[in-house]
Amino acid sequence: MIDESPTCSASPRGPHEWCEEVFAEVLAEASGAAGGVTPRRAAALVAAVHRALSRPVQDLTLGGRASPAPAEIVAEEVS
């Protein structure tokens, strides 16, 4: 479904970038480091891991693997 959607496939990074930005804002507010580099770096690292793990799960799912197999396969690969 996602693969066949021009809207969803046009910018797969968009939702990830939005989540990273929101996470950086939340971290900055919680730590009192508004405008600081540290919350942005932390959010970028978490977002990078999320992107690296979500793409293989998406590819396996679109390839016909049934849940929870994609998540289990990726978990084995990273451990």
C-alpha positions in Angstrom: 0.0 0.0 0.0 2.7 2.5 0.9 4.9 1.4 -2.0 2.0 2.1 -4.4 1.1 5.5 -3.0 2.8 8.4 -4.8 2.2 10.6 -1.7 3.7 8.1 0.7 6.7 7.2 -1.5 7.5 10.8 -2.5 9.0 11.7 0.8 9.6 8.8 3.1 11.9 10.9 5.3 9.2 13.5 6.0 7.5 11.8 8.9 10.9 10.8 10.4 12.2 14.3 10.2 9.0 15.7 11.8 9.3 13.2 14.7 13.0 14.0 15.1 12.2 17.7 15.3 9.4 17.2 17.9 11.6 14.9 19.9 14.4 17.5 20.0 11.9 20.1 21.2 10.6 17.8 24.0 14.1 16.9 25.0 15.1 20.6 25.1 12.1 21.5 27.2 12.6 18.6 29.6 16.3 19.3 30.1 16.1 23.1 30.2 18.5 23.2 27.2 16.3 25.2 24.8 18.2 26.2 21.8 21.1 23.9 22.7 22.8 21.5 20.4 22.6 18.5 22.8 18.9 17.8 22.5 19.1 18.0 18.7 22.1 15.6 18.6 20.2 13.1 20.9 17.1 13.3 18.8 19.1 12.8 15.6 20.8 9.7 17.0 17.5 8.2 18.1 15.9 9.1 14.8 18.8 7.5 12.9 18.3 4.2 14.7 14.6 4.4 14.1 15.1 4.9 10.4 17.7 2.2 10.2 15.3 -0.3 11.8 12.0 0.7 10.4 13.0 0.4 6.7 13.9 -3.3 6.9 10.7 -4.0 8.8 8.7 -2.1 6.1 10.5 -4.0 3.3 9.9 -7.4 4.9 6.2 -6.5 5.5 5.7 -5.3 1.9 7.5 -8.4 0.7 4.7 -10.5 2.2 6.1 -11.5 5.6 3.4 -11.7 8.3 3.7 -10.0 11.6 5.6 -10.3 14.0 8.2 -12.0 11.7 9.6 -8.7 10.3 10.3 -7.3 13.7 11.8 -10.5 14.9 14.1 -10.8 11.9 15.4 -7.3 12.3 15.8 -7.8 16.1 18.0 -10.9 15.4 20.1 -8.9 12.9 20.9 -6.1 15.3 21.6 -8.2 18.3 
